[in-house]
């Protein structure tokens, strides 16, 4: 998928959530639903859930945020190591860090295995995050509106 396609998808999803928020505000106001109006889509959904009872939306949203933070925590060491290797090799005179890694194959394979595991962890977190968000917006959000009588 091209970067332009991904950016367009993100913009469309953002516009869709903004439209949904405007629609929710209109329906809440028209039906005099006892929920405070919020400026954020997810905060508004959590407010509706607070009024109607239940916690599935809030728990699922928290799980999505946790997966996002976990993917950052897994990606950061790989990024810092890459920047450190490149910076050390470039700015320290007569440093041959990459050559040293290739000469000591055990260290090379250990570093490579750790990097691969961390990158795979990031990919698993990304897939889980996407699946959680799809479930949140595709199943839990419509059920929340139905339960609140706002659908």
Helices and strands as residue ranges (DSSP letters): H 3-30, H 41-52, H 56-91, H 97-103, H 105-135, I 136-140, H 141-148
